[in-house]
Amino acid sequence: MIVELGAFALILSLLLSVAQTGLSAVGGARRSPVLAGAGRGAALATFLALLVSFAALIYAFVTSDFSVANVAANSHTDKPMLYKVAGAWGSHEGSMLLWCLVLTGYGAAMAFFGDSLPPRLRAYAIAVQGALGVLFLAYTVFASNPLARLLDAPIEGRSLNPLLQDPALAFHPPFLYAGYVGFSVVYSLSLAALIEGRIDAAWARWVRPWTLAAWSLLTVGITLGAFWAYYELGWGGWWFWDPVENASFMPWLIGAALLHSAIVTERRGALPGWTAFLALAAYTFSMLGAFLVRSGVLTSVHAFAVDPTRGVLLLIMMGVAAGAGFLLFGIRAPSLNRGGQFRPISRESAIVLNNILLSTATAVVLLGTLYPLIREAMDGEAVSVGAPFFNLTFTPLMILAFAVLPAGPLLAWKRGDAKGVARKLWIVLALAALLGLIAYAVVQPRKALASGGLVVGFWLIGGALLEMGERLKLFRASVAESLRRARGLPRGAWGTTLAHAGLGVFVLGASFETAWRVEAAQALSLNGSQPLGAYTVTLTDVVTVEGPNFLAERGIVTVTNKVGAEVCRAAPERRFYPTGAQTTSEVAICAKGLDDIYVVMGERRAGEGGKPAWLVRAYVNPWVRLIFLGPLLMAIGGIVSLSDRRVRLGVGRRTGEATS
Amino acid sequence: MIAFWIAAAGLSVVTAGLVLREAARARPVDDADTRLEPHRRRLAEVERLAQDGLLAEDELKAARAEAGRSLLAAAEQSETWPRDGAGPRKVAVAAVGLACALAAGLYIVVGRPGLPDQPFTQRVAAWRAADPATLDPGKIAAVLEGVAAERPNDPEPLVFMAKARAAAGDMAGAEQALRKAVRIAPKRADIWSLLGETFVIEAKGQIGSDAKLAFGEALKADPADVRARYYLARARIAEGDVAGGLADWRGLLAGLAPNAPGRESLAAEIALVQASGKLPGAEPAAEANPQVQGMIAGMVDGLAQRLKQSPDDPDGWVRLVRAYAVLGETTKRDAALATATALFKDQPKVMSALRQAADTPAQAKTTTP
């Protein structure tokens, strides 16, 4: 009964979404408080019905109800409970339901928290959110129903891909979707404002918190994904410019651009058209990601193997949603107010430059992602676009953006003082260059480009700290005065510093790890050793272990330093999952401060003299922790900004006049 | 079914209630506050910057003027929403009522209202209560998994579970069960040799190091273990020591009772290897595994017994005839076909299915002693 109640609730949510769209649109157009109120109620009801449906799917996974086709295809009775639950969103159908849940959740949040929004804008935004819900829910009900039943239930399920049975990946999709789909609110607000024909500071004030929330969640989602790729796939890397990674990175880049342009629109009333365009583009890129992952057009470790019919349907949905948005934008944009004026040297101009660079970078990533598809369609040739392309195109754009970044927050609105900013920043530049030179002289082998990368990282961190120092009048006023200023400083300012410094931390980690990673791979018999930079790696034992749903060979690998002292003992595994007969490598990582010693064990083979041997690949990944810490700081920065009262006023019920 | 519809109706009422509650709480609105607030805030910020000495006099004037202009523009754009009459309320009730009714209608078309939940534990409980002869090996394995969990120190359920899994074609699952069983009873030669045989089947007839290790353990526990001796001798032949392997086989044959199962096939195999100097190319297939064969034979006997007691089961007879045909038991197959023909001669569909089942080709059988 519970599963069928879930199936009914899914259909009910589709029909309630239709009601939400109709009631809110008519309510807004006719200025009817009752109809707009009913539309808000429908948004809450849609979310409630979908919660019931999602709970029913989780129940089916937890109880291993193989009469549900999705459970039979993606679960198994031997699977640990966490992965049974995570299996609910591990498949195409289940993840579509998660997408719909998040989409309707954001609609309900707009209905519940949106009292400070002008009523017509709110009604139209809820109507648009409802229309998006209708599209995605109809697709889920008719083409990807996760609660579809089997009349003859199999005895056992086919289980979830073992690579996906991992804690980071259990939580990666919910964060990723909360980010992806969070941009739907921004899209809805943008479309609603275009219908109204009014894009002004009030509108930007509304867009900003949703953008911040979506962008921060997407940052966490992407970081979890990169971390998973790093320690689960066993390739030693963390980003592969895989099409599906790019699909999540594009909305992130556009979201970052939108975050900044929305500030200009809010503070100065400028760039309204551009901000609305970015708001439409962010969700369009999210939908493009969904299409790329699910249509079967791309081959990727992440891609769901889904038939082309569903892909065509998704393409049509994306075409309808994005087409409607950009068509209306095309009609309305010429009549939008151009807003406040500003000089070429001003904070606005710095943000415009940031936006141009981020948008160009997004276009480059889009080209790199779609180029193989275009070539295949044109002349049937299969090509792949990887790191060399992105290093030559994307990286220079980002370096340019990073070079300008610390100056932006120091410039005044409207008319900035370039010389004054340069006077403040030269010390940061000098320090960063000095640290880069030291790295060039000390770290072996000498690498000029990577040392340059470190200069950029230190420049970003130093710039962020300097800006905070300026705000607090650090060393220029008394300690008491600086403390008073720190207490009075809006959280948004702290968030900006954290996010910009986080970016610097990431650049440091990425430059160092990519340039100075040490790798060694050799087939080792028991007690065999191989050198790994300043360490020695010895395979001391191999034991057989039995997990809840796998059998494994576990290597005991001892890592020693130059004087022979044990640094750590790693236990990489080669796991065999009988269900599905799949083999995976379980990486063992020894964390040494910011560095990782990373060990992977291959399958057993015949070594010298017929003795069994195992291919042991080991890496020293210096400063790799910074790669994950940096984005985490950025996400925390976003959340701290979101907690700023000035921003929160855009979401919560109004409690009084803002103070700053 | 009734409980489902009550729950569905309950959910519809709650969601409809949410819609109507929000509609009922709606009040006439004046959006001036929401429209003006950000502009007021901007004006306040300009004043604060001026206070902090961050704006020059002319900049302050310009900023004030700009903020003031936008405040006025926003004030002109503000609008009021009047109180609604009865019409919109009726529309809201109709819309939500229609949504719920259409949802019920659509669900009847695409859903399966009568289909109950089928949690795994409930299904296993039902199989456990059923006559084992009616269950296929996969279900038997699922039941035995529960029994094994109830008796964690008893290897028997695990051994039977392994046999059932093997019969269902799940050799990896069989291996897993036998690994657990040898941990519980490390002195049981029969379990070690079964585990070894499972490795051999998984390796498509190759006797690898894992299998040798398992057979070695079996011989440590019981030097006379027939299965382990058979396979280790076979491994010697496969590795080129034909004479040594044959000698081991002959020794094994000499020790077997005259009526021991598999004695004849071992003698035939010895003759074959002696003549050709190598093992025949055929490798023991999973379905030819003696354990699997024994398992299937037991199930077929169970089915025959059941049909004897309640013969009015055309599907059962078709399965029985097919099973005998697959096992190569032609006499039993013909006897079952004759009995079934007498019972169902008036039902052409059943007769056609029976004839098809009888024509199923038998599988080649190689058994170990």
Chai-1 contact restraints between the chains, C-beta under 6 A:
chainA,res_idxA,chainB,res_idxB,connection_type,confidence,min_distance_angstrom,max_distance_angstrom,comment,restraint_id
A,M1,B,A3,contact,1.0,0.0,6.0,A-B,restraint_1
A,M1,B,F4,contact,1.0,0.0,6.0,A-B,restraint_2
A,I2,B,D117,contact,1.0,0.0,6.0,A-B,restraint_3
A,V3,B,D117,contact,1.0,0.0,6.0,A-B,restraint_4
A,E4,B,F4,contact,1.0,0.0,6.0,A-B,restraint_5
A,L5,B,A7,contact,1.0,0.0,6.0,A-B,restraint_6
A,A7,B,G111,contact,1.0,0.0,6.0,A-B,restraint_7
A,F8,B,A8,contact,1.0,0.0,6.0,A-B,restraint_8
A,F8,B,Y107,contact,1.0,0.0,6.0,A-B,restraint_9
A,A9,B,L11,contact,1.0,0.0,6.0,A-B,restraint_10
A,I11,B,A103,contact,1.0,0.0,6.0,A-B,restraint_11
A,I11,B,L106,contact,1.0,0.0,6.0,A-B,restraint_12
A,I11,B,Y107,contact,1.0,0.0,6.0,A-B,restraint_13
A,L12,B,A103,contact,1.0,0.0,6.0,A-B,restraint_14
A,L15,B,A99,contact,1.0,0.0,6.0,A-B,restraint_15
A,L15,B,L102,contact,1.0,0.0,6.0,A-B,restraint_16
A,L15,B,A103,contact,1.0,0.0,6.0,A-B,restraint_17
A,L16,B,A99,contact,1.0,0.0,6.0,A-B,restraint_18
A,A19,B,A95,contact,1.0,0.0,6.0,A-B,restraint_19
A,A19,B,A99,contact,1.0,0.0,6.0,A-B,restraint_20
A,L23,B,A95,contact,1.0,0.0,6.0,A-B,restraint_21
A,R31,B,W81,contact,1.0,0.0,6.0,A-B,restraint_22
A,S32,B,D84,contact,1.0,0.0,6.0,A-B,restraint_23
A,S32,B,P88,contact,1.0,0.0,6.0,A-B,restraint_24
A,P33,B,A26,contact,1.0,0.0,6.0,A-B,restraint_25
A,P33,B,P28,contact,1.0,0.0,6.0,A-B,restraint_26
A,P33,B,W81,contact,1.0,0.0,6.0,A-B,restraint_27
A,P33,B,D84,contact,1.0,0.0,6.0,A-B,restraint_28
A,V34,B,A23,contact,1.0,0.0,6.0,A-B,restraint_29
A,V34,B,A26,contact,1.0,0.0,6.0,A-B,restraint_30
A,V34,B,D84,contact,1.0,0.0,6.0,A-B,restraint_31
A,V34,B,P88,contact,1.0,0.0,6.0,A-B,restraint_32
A,V34,B,R89,contact,1.0,0.0,6.0,A-B,restraint_33
A,L35,B,P88,contact,1.0,0.0,6.0,A-B,restraint_34
A,G37,B,E22,contact,1.0,0.0,6.0,A-B,restraint_35
A,G37,B,A23,contact,1.0,0.0,6.0,A-B,restraint_36
A,G37,B,A26,contact,1.0,0.0,6.0,A-B,restraint_37
A,A38,B,V19,contact,1.0,0.0,6.0,A-B,restraint_38
A,A38,B,A23,contact,1.0,0.0,6.0,A-B,restraint_39
A,A38,B,A92,contact,1.0,0.0,6.0,A-B,restraint_40
A,R40,B,E22,contact,1.0,0.0,6.0,A-B,restraint_41
A,G41,B,L18,contact,1.0,0.0,6.0,A-B,restraint_42
A,G41,B,V19,contact,1.0,0.0,6.0,A-B,restraint_43
A,G41,B,E22,contact,1.0,0.0,6.0,A-B,restraint_44
A,A42,B,V19,contact,1.0,0.0,6.0,A-B,restraint_45
A,L44,B,L18,contact,1.0,0.0,6.0,A-B,restraint_46
A,A45,B,T15,contact,1.0,0.0,6.0,A-B,restraint_47
A,A45,B,L18,contact,1.0,0.0,6.0,A-B,restraint_48
A,A45,B,V19,contact,1.0,0.0,6.0,A-B,restraint_49
A,L48,B,T15,contact,1.0,0.0,6.0,A-B,restraint_50
A,A49,B,T15,contact,1.0,0.0,6.0,A-B,restraint_51
A,T63,B,P119,contact,1.0,0.0,6.0,A-B,restraint_52
A,S64,B,F120,contact,1.0,0.0,6.0,A-B,restraint_53
A,D65,B,D117,contact,1.0,0.0,6.0,A-B,restraint_54
A,D65,B,Q118,contact,1.0,0.0,6.0,A-B,restraint_55
A,D65,B,P119,contact,1.0,0.0,6.0,A-B,restraint_56
A,S67,B,Q118,contact,1.0,0.0,6.0,A-B,restraint_57
A,T77,B,F120,contact,1.0,0.0,6.0,A-B,restraint_58
A,S116,B,T34,contact,1.0,0.0,6.0,A-B,restraint_59
A,P118,B,D31,contact,1.0,0.0,6.0,A-B,restraint_60
A,P118,B,T34,contact,1.0,0.0,6.0,A-B,restraint_61
A,P118,B,R35,contact,1.0,0.0,6.0,A-B,restraint_62
A,P119,B,V29,contact,1.0,0.0,6.0,A-B,restraint_63
A,P119,B,D31,contact,1.0,0.0,6.0,A-B,restraint_64
A,R149,B,R112,contact,1.0,0.0,6.0,A-B,restraint_65
A,R149,B,L115,contact,1.0,0.0,6.0,A-B,restraint_66
A,A153,B,Q118,contact,1.0,0.0,6.0,A-B,restraint_67
A,I155,B,G138,contact,1.0,0.0,6.0,A-B,restraint_68
A,I155,B,K139,contact,1.0,0.0,6.0,A-B,restraint_69
A,I155,B,A142,contact,1.0,0.0,6.0,A-B,restraint_70
A,A201,B,P38,contact,1.0,0.0,6.0,A-B,restraint_71
A,A202,B,R35,contact,1.0,0.0,6.0,A-B,restraint_72
A,A202,B,P38,contact,1.0,0.0,6.0,A-B,restraint_73
A,R205,B,P38,contact,1.0,0.0,6.0,A-B,restraint_74
A,G269,B,S70,contact,1.0,0.0,6.0,A-B,restraint_75
A,P578,B,A172,contact,1.0,0.0,6.0,A-B,restraint_76
A,P578,B,G173,contact,1.0,0.0,6.0,A-B,restraint_77
A,A658,B,R41,contact,1.0,0.0,6.0,A-B,restraint_78
